[in-house]
Each structure stands twice: as structure tokens, then as C-alpha cells.
């Protein structure tokens, strides 16, 4: 499983890169603050909503601390998706939130 630090993700966004970030936290957690532009798909719904994702794109998975996004990354990877887990999750995020 590919991994990337929160700082690396923030740097890419600051450089103007268009990233496909999926936040797998629950809706109420995301409401408390999320990385601008993320798509929220709670971990329990990933399996049912993966048809919305495009296998030709790269996705960065995010959660609170990196555990749930790690599970989501492994799951999607097993179906042939190109995913990277953001280590440390939102606890490690120092960039902008909305």
C-alpha cells in the first residue's frame, strides 16, 4: 500500500495540483473540519460507492488518524484502484480546513 504524509499532500495542493482526496470519516467528523475539496465516503459505504470512482485516477484516502483510510486503501487496491493512504490522517494535517 502506498503512503504519503499529510505534509506531502499539503505541498501538492499548495502547488496547485488537482488531487482526488476521499475522506472516509463519518459525516459528523467531516462536519467538524475537512481538507477543502475532499469527497466524503464513510468507510462503511466505500464498498457500495466504489462504482462512483474511476480506476484511471489516483485517490488519496484520509481519515482521523490513518487507520480507517488504510483499510479503505487496501480494500480499493484489491479491486484495482490506484490509492495512497495519508499517514496520520487529520490529526497530522496542518493545512487549510473548511
ZIGIKA-V376141 format. One record per helix or strand of 2 or more residues. SS is the DSSP state (helix for helix, strand for strand). FROM is the first residue (numbers start at 1). TO is the last residue. If there is no record, write none. Layout:
BEGIN
SS FROM TO
SS FROM TO
END
This chain:
BEGIN
strand 2 5
helix 6 14
strand 20 23
helix 27 31
strand 39 40
helix 43 52
strand 58 62
helix 67 78
strand 82 87
helix 89 92
END
